[in-house]
Amino acid sequence: MDKKRQFNRRQLLVFASSSIFFNPLMVFADDGMPDIYVVKNAECGCCDSWVQILSDTGFNVSTENRSRDSLTKFKIEFGIPKSMMSCHTAKIQDYFIEGHVPAKDIKRLITERHDALGLAVPGMPYGSPGMGSESDRESYNVFIIKKDGSSEIFEHYSKAGLLV
């Protein structure tokens, strides 16, 4: 006897909801890394260097140039605390990435799925990705910004040449 599989309403709902649940994992299926959208000022060479580093590490990067005022407005609308602002802002999945955050920290954030708004490297510390030689880097912190606006250290990078 030839039985054709028919789905009832409950089975379709279960299938649909599981598709929604597993959809975030689908962004990795194409070529391993999700899309990252970077908003920056066209005149900032260090932003271009950071974008190139992300591309070189496998991210699918798209960029948009904005004026300084428009970029600041974008940061405020995204909920980035003023004390955490830097020169460029990126969006990846549901997170923001502010400033010269290393690619490995972005990968960790999206893999571990932290309950947060995003990551930030405030200012432009020398030796952070896109900001000069890592072998001469100054120490800096990558902060995770929580949904209540508070922050804590996500990763610390010591000054180059010092053993920690």
C-alpha positions in Angstrom: 0.0 0.0 0.0 1.4 3.4 -1.0 1.1 5.9 1.8 1.7 9.6 1.1 2.9 11.7 4.0 0.4 14.4 4.9 1.1 17.0 7.6 -1.6 18.1 9.9 -1.8 21.6 11.3 0.2 20.7 14.5 3.0 19.1 12.6 3.3 22.1 10.3 3.4 24.5 13.3 6.1 22.4 14.9 8.1 22.4 11.6 7.7 26.1 11.2 8.7 27.0 14.7 11.7 24.7 14.6 12.8 26.5 11.4 12.6 29.8 13.2 14.6 28.4 16.1 17.4 27.1 13.9 17.4 30.0 11.5 20.3 31.8 13.3 22.4 28.8 12.6 21.7 29.0 8.9 23.8 32.2 8.5 26.8 30.0 9.0 25.8 27.5 6.3 26.8 29.6 3.3 30.5 30.0 3.8 31.1 29.8 7.5 30.6 33.4 8.7 27.6 35.6 9.0 27.2 39.0 7.3 28.5 42.1 9.1 27.4 45.5 8.1 29.8 48.4 8.9 28.8 52.0 9.1 31.8 54.4 9.0 33.1 57.7 7.8 34.7 57.6 4.4 37.6 59.7 5.5 38.8 57.2 8.2 41.6 54.9 7.0 41.7 52.9 10.2 38.0 51.9 9.6 39.0 50.6 6.1 41.9 48.6 7.7 39.5 47.0 10.2 37.0 46.1 7.5 39.9 44.4 5.5 40.9 42.4 8.6 37.3 41.2 9.0 37.2 40.2 5.3 40.5 38.4 5.6 39.2 36.4 8.6 36.2 35.2 6.7 33.4 37.7 7.5 31.1 38.8 4.7 31.5 42.6 5.1 29.4 45.3 3.6 30.0 49.0 4.4 28.1 52.3 4.3 29.8 55.7 4.5 28.1 58.4 6.5 28.8 61.9 7.7 30.1 62.2 11.3 26.7 63.6 12.5 24.8 60.8 10.8 27.2 58.2 12.2 26.8 59.6 15.7 23.0 59.5 15.4 23.2 55.9 14.2 25.3 55.0 17.3 22.8 56.7 19.7 19.8 55.0 18.0 21.6 51.7 18.4 22.0 52.3 22.2 25.8 52.6 22.3 26.8 54.4 25.5 28.7 57.6 24.8 31.7 56.4 26.9 32.0 53.3 24.6 31.9 55.1 21.2 34.7 54.8 18.7 35.1 55.6 15.0 32.9 53.0 13.3 29.9 50.8 14.2 29.0 47.4 12.8 25.9 45.2 13.0 26.1 41.5 13.1 23.0 39.4 13.8 21.4 41.1 16.8 24.6 42.7 18.1 26.5 45.9 17.5 30.3 46.0 17.3 31.7 49.4 18.2 35.3 50.3 17.3 38.3 48.1 16.7 37.1 44.8 18.2 39.2 41.8 17.2 37.6 39.3 14.9 38.1 36.5 17.4 36.0 38.3 20.0 33.2 38.9 17.4 33.3 35.2 16.6 33.2 34.3 20.3 30.2 36.6 20.9 28.1 35.2 18.1 29.1 31.6 18.9 28.3 31.9 22.6 25.1 33.9 21.9 25.6 36.3 24.9 22.5 38.1 26.1 23.9 41.6 25.3 23.7 44.5 23.0 27.2 44.1 21.6 30.9 44.6 22.0 33.0 47.8 22.1 36.6 49.0 22.1 36.2 52.6 23.1 38.5 55.2 21.6 41.1 54.0 19.1 43.9 52.1 21.1 47.1 51.7 19.2 47.7 48.1 18.2 44.0 47.1 18.1 43.0 45.7 14.7 43.4 48.4 12.1 45.3 50.7 14.5 48.9 50.0 13.9 51.3 47.2 14.8 50.1 44.6 17.2 53.7 44.0 18.2 53.8 47.5 19.7 50.2 47.6 21.0 49.1 49.4 24.1 46.9 47.5 26.5 43.1 47.8 25.9 39.9 46.1 26.8 37.0 44.8 24.8 33.8 45.5 26.7 30.5 43.6 26.5 27.5 46.0 26.7 24.6 44.4 28.5 21.0 45.2 27.6 20.6 47.4 30.7 23.4 49.6 29.4 26.0 48.4 31.9 29.3 47.0 30.7 32.0 44.6 31.8 35.3 43.4 30.4 34.8 40.7 27.7 38.5 40.4 26.8 41.7 42.1 27.9 44.7 42.7 25.7 47.9 43.4 27.5 50.6 45.8 26.2 52.7 43.9 23.7 56.0 42.5 25.0 54.8 42.0 28.6 54.2 38.6 30.0 50.9 38.4 32.0 
